[in-house]
Structure formats: structure tokens, C-alpha cells
Amino acid sequence: MYICCLECDNCTRLLLDDIEIIDPNVASIRRELDSVSVDIFTSQRLENINQTVAELRPLVDRLTDSSQLNPIKRELYRVQTLATEVNTKVSCEVRFNPT
């Protein structure tokens, strides 16, 4: 099988010339489209976040009711006090009975 190279006709040359002219424009348009797709993804992500915030807002509002938080705050204070006492005892034990 013999393959030879033939000279391009005028139509092919014109097409190649047009492609050379269009190529930078196509690259620019492609970058713009990539940017648009990122913007669309970002917008969708923000919409999902906003929807989640809207769904959780009533729960947060219920938690900020101080009458519901007071028992939790008291228990937290009790646990913190107990932790401080245990920490003090352990510190004393370490100082007086080093291993």
C-alpha cells in the first residue's frame, strides 16, 4: 500500500487559515465556560447550605431558649467543678508521691 502526500486544495487552505484565526477565540470561550460552570457549582453549593441553615434554624431557636438551657448549664458547671477537683487531687498526688 502506498500513501502519498497531495497538495492541499484552496478550500483546505482556507479552512486551515480560518481554524488558526478561530483557535484563540475558542480557547478564550472555553475558559469562560469553565468559569461559568464553577460559578454554577458554587451557586448550587450555596443554595444547599442556605437550605440546610433554613431547616436547622428552628432547632437552633429552640436551643437558645434559656429555660431549656439552664439545666444543661447547671450540669455542665457541675462537671467542670468535678473535673477541677479531680485535677487538683491528681496534681497533689503527683507532687507528694512522685513515681
Residue pairs with C-beta under 8 A, 6 or more apart in sequence:
8 16
62 68
63 69
